[in-house]
Amino acid sequence: MTDILSRIPVDALRVFETAARLLSFTRAAEALGMSQAAVSWRIRDLEQRLDRALFVRGTRQVSLTPEGERLATAAIEAMTLLRRAVADVVEADQGVLAITTLQTLATQWLATRLGAFQLANPDLAVRVDTSPTLSMLGADGLDVALRFGSGQWPGLESRFLMPAVFTPLCTPAMRDRLDLQTPADLKRAHLVGEPNEWAAWFAAAAVAPADTAPPPRLTADNQAMEVAAALGDQGVALGSPILYAREIERGLLVRPFDQTVALAEGYWICYPPARRLTPKIARFRDWLLDTARSDPAVVEGARLAGRQVGETGT
């Protein structure tokens, strides 16, 4: 059986419901942001499709016919339920900000600052996901992503958050035990990290290849595990002076040498372009970039990398 609603434009029913509820084409036009002529045309078209008069048109007012009253009762009830459902969906979505990010960035930088965002935005609950893969934002309930890379992801708009910089990190005891005076002294150390990153750091420190240390004895798939080994006094790790600024400030870790290397990639905040003005996304993006700009370690790292916080990647 053919659905009778298939031959009736939904917008016509919306116009009818408003006019029936207000009993005025003029007030319905104001409520809908339409002209009175457009309202009259939509209702006339609906009457022709139904082959029924729905309104009795007077000189200064309109009233419903018996058929119009029956349809109005159902239309008003249906539209009320629909408005309530849409409002519930929108309010639920706007009340939760879902962030997907990398584990090290989340634990070492974001988590210690999110409290300030929540204090400034008490109407928003925050959910953090630390999946290592880039999600299809929006389709899986996630709103924004903090990701590492070039800043170019198809279908996403990205803004530069902070550079990926690294320098040797170790405990004060390890520094003293190895008597680290020059970068070449690291050849005596148990190195932790990616071989190519250590090679890049030794080159930046002007250490001749013949003088560099043996290949690292420990690598991991995330920086947090590598620096944890250094914190455990198990060696010297390459780590970010931005992400580990607290540990350095507290003396848990030291930077035995000033040489710092910046990767071409960095950390970015990204989201679908169509949602850039969504209030919760815009509020978080602006707060996050302002927070990064106020972090001296981020500012220094961005200067070293030749980047600016907030610059677009697409």
ABEGO torsion letter per residue (X at the ends): XBBAAAABBAAAAAAAAAAAAAGBAAAAAAAAGBBAAAAAAAAAAAAAAAGBBABBBBAABBBBBAAAAAAAAAAAAAAAAAAAAAAAAAAAAAABBBBBBBAAAAAAAAAAAAAAAAAABAABBBBBBABABBBBBGAAGBABBBBBEAGBBBGBBBBBABBBBBBBBBBAAAAAAAGBABAAAAAABBBBEBAAAAAAAAAAAGBBAAABBBBBABBBABAAAAAAAAAAGAEBBBBBAAAAAAAAAAGABBBABABBBBBABBBBBBBBAAAAABAAAAAAAAAAAAAAAABAAAAAAAAAAGBBBGBBAX
